[in-house]
Amino acid sequence: MRIGIIGLGRMGGNIARRLRQAGHHPVAFDQAAEARAALAAEGVEVAESLAALLAALPWPRALWLMLPAGEVTETTLKILLPTLSAGDTVVEGGNSFWKDSARRAAACAARGVDYLDVGTSGGVWGLTRGYCLMIGGEARAVERLTPIFEALAPGEAAAAPTPGRAPGGTAQRGWLHCGPSGAGHFTKMVHNGIEYGMMQAMAEGLDLLHEGPLPIPVAEVTEVWRRGSVVASWLLDLTAQALAADPALDGYSGHVADSGEGRWTVDTAVENAVPTPVLAAALFARFRSRREASFADKALSAMRKGFGGHLEPK
């Protein structure tokens, strides 16, 4: 299947690569010439402009936007929409606010264009591990792009079967049509809010081991926890890797950024009177880290670099 990929950053470029490996034909574009050149050198077809990308795709066209949330995504869609035709589909895979996604879907629908908001989790490891995909939008568009979602998702072999659950269903392969427009990014927003809480709990525990009254080998503890412990997880794997390479985490600033989803999660909880004290505390801890960084904050920095390639300044 031919599909346009717009935005070739940490995840967009790997999405194009994974699709090509699966036998699809992505056509990739990025404003940065070096990003286009890197993919072209690997045999991926690239376009030198948005107009050239659109011309390279057969109707009905499918375009996957993998751009930063906010102005960049908004501006790109405003440029694209007048050039699209009824039957085309836009997939927005960045971490956009779900209400913005619902609004954009309505604007696209007025022109007969389908808009899918696809929360995409997998970070810099998605090329090899696959991406967890949370999708909002019209069922017909989801059905048309099912081969793309199947190629990007990890597949059934990525996780052990759930006891008591019959095999089958896309969720067990790593992707899910979550509901109407906005549902994909809403689900991803909550996913990232939970991620904040999990990371904060792990970081605080490691801080207690590091600063406590006994000489605990923290790096070795993370290794033993990876084997049979109930806190074993991919986040723990990444933390253990970081500690093995830098036991004191001196290479990390501990000034922990937030990319928006944690704030939106807490705002949504307030709007709906849903108590989320752990998620709120994890967000506020990131704000505090930018004033005074601790070992726990460095552990958070290490985790963010591990799964997402986020580099934070010293």
KACOR-V44580 format. One record per residue. OMEGA is omega in degrees with one decimal (999 if undefined). Layout:
# KACOR-V44580
{{OMEGA} {OMEGA}}
This chain:
# KACOR-V44580
{{176.9} {-179.4} {177.0} {175.9} {-178.1} {-176.3} {-172.7} {177.9} {-174.9} {-178.1} {-177.1} {178.8} {-179.9} {173.8} {177.3} {-179.8} {-178.0} {178.4} {178.7} {178.7} {-179.1} {177.1} {175.9} {-176.4} {176.4} {171.0} {-167.0} {175.9} {171.8} {177.2} {-177.1} {-178.7} {-178.4} {177.8} {177.1} {-177.8} {-178.7} {179.4} {179.1} {179.3} {179.2} {177.3} {177.5} {177.5} {178.8} {176.3} {-177.5} {179.4} {176.0} {179.4} {179.2} {178.0} {-179.8} {-179.0} {-177.1} {-175.5} {176.5} {175.3} {-7.8} {-174.2} {175.0} {-178.4} {177.9} {176.8} {177.1} {-172.4} {176.5} {178.5} {174.9} {-168.7} {-177.0} {177.8} {-178.3} {-178.7} {-179.6} {179.7} {178.4} {176.8} {-174.9} {-166.9} {-180.0} {-177.8} {-177.0} {-177.7} {175.4} {-177.6} {175.8} {179.2} {172.6} {173.9} {178.6} {-172.9} {178.8} {-178.1} {-179.4} {174.6} {-171.1} {178.0} {174.3} {179.7} {178.8} {178.2} {179.8} {178.7} {179.0} {178.5} {177.9} {-178.6} {179.3} {178.3} {-179.3} {-178.8} {176.2} {-179.9} {177.4} {172.9} {-172.6} {171.9} {-171.3} {-179.9} {-179.6} {175.7} {-176.1} {-179.6} {-174.7} {-179.2} {-177.1} {-176.6} {-172.9} {-176.7} {170.2} {-172.7} {178.9} {-163.7} {172.4} {177.4} {-175.9} {-177.4} {-177.1} {179.3} {176.7} {-179.2} {-178.3} {-176.6} {178.7} {178.2} {178.0} {-179.8} {178.8} {-178.9} {-177.0} {-176.2} {-178.1} {-176.7} {-173.6} {-176.8} {-174.7} {-178.1} {177.6} {178.2} {177.4} {179.8} {177.9} {179.9} {-179.7} {178.5} {-179.9} {-178.2} {-175.7} {-179.2} {-179.7} {175.1} {173.4} {174.3} {-174.0} {168.3} {-170.5} {-178.6} {-176.1} {-178.0} {-176.4} {-175.0} {179.7} {180.0} {173.9} {179.4} {179.1} {177.0} {179.3} {175.6} {-177.7} {174.0} {176.6} {177.9} {177.7} {-177.4} {179.1} {-179.9} {-178.0} {179.2} {179.8} {-178.8} {-180.0} {177.0} {177.9} {177.2} {178.7} {175.5} {-176.1} {-174.4} {-175.0} {-170.8} {-176.8} {-178.7} {-176.2} {176.1} {-169.6} {-178.8} {179.7} {177.1} {179.2} {177.4} {-177.6} {177.8} {-179.7} {-171.2} {175.5} {-178.4} {177.4} {176.3} {176.1} {-176.5} {175.8} {177.0} {177.8} {176.8} {-178.1} {178.4} {178.3} {178.1} {-179.6} {-179.5} {177.6} {-179.3} {-173.9} {-171.9} {179.7} {-178.0} {-179.2} {-179.4} {-177.9} {-176.2} {-172.9} {175.0} {-166.2} {179.9} {169.5} {-172.7} {173.0} {-172.7} {178.0} {177.8} {-179.4} {178.9} {-179.4} {177.5} {-179.2} {177.2} {178.3} {-179.1} {-175.1} {178.0} {176.8} {-177.5} {176.6} {-174.1} {-179.6} {-178.9} {178.1} {-179.8} {179.2} {177.6} {-179.1} {177.5} {177.2} {175.7} {-178.4} {-176.1} {-177.6} {176.3} {-177.8} {-174.2} {177.6} {174.0} {177.6} {179.7} {176.6} {176.6} {176.3} {177.4} {-179.7} {178.9} {-179.3} {176.2} {-176.9} {-174.9} {-174.2} {-177.8} {-178.3} {179.1} {-177.5} {-173.1} {174.3} {999}}
